[in-house]
Amino acid sequence: MNPYVRNRNCSCVRCRCHGLMGAAILITLGVLFLLDNFYVISFDRSFPILLMVIGSVLLISRTGSTEGHIDPNFYAGTVPPPIANPQPANPQQQWTSGVTPPPPMPTNQPTDPQVKP
């Protein structure tokens, strides 16, 4: 298993959530100061909400899905490693209906019925 390394150009949940910490803190502080100015709840009683927001963003950024993650050490110009069991380029069609395949057409006769010989 490869260790997770954050990538700024990746669009997986874990990489996107890492950059949300600053925005979440600023928005939460703004809402808490707004509630303090309107005398809804004082800041000294509501600051634990800030700790819960920080904890939730940390939880999401550490346990988020890495589906579609792009490793930052991957370079577009590099050649991928070879495949262990390469598939044949043109595999033969497997007949599974139990009917034998039709015989091949002779190459010296035209196959189009509209063409006159």
Beta strands, then each sheet from edge to edge (+ up, - down):
end
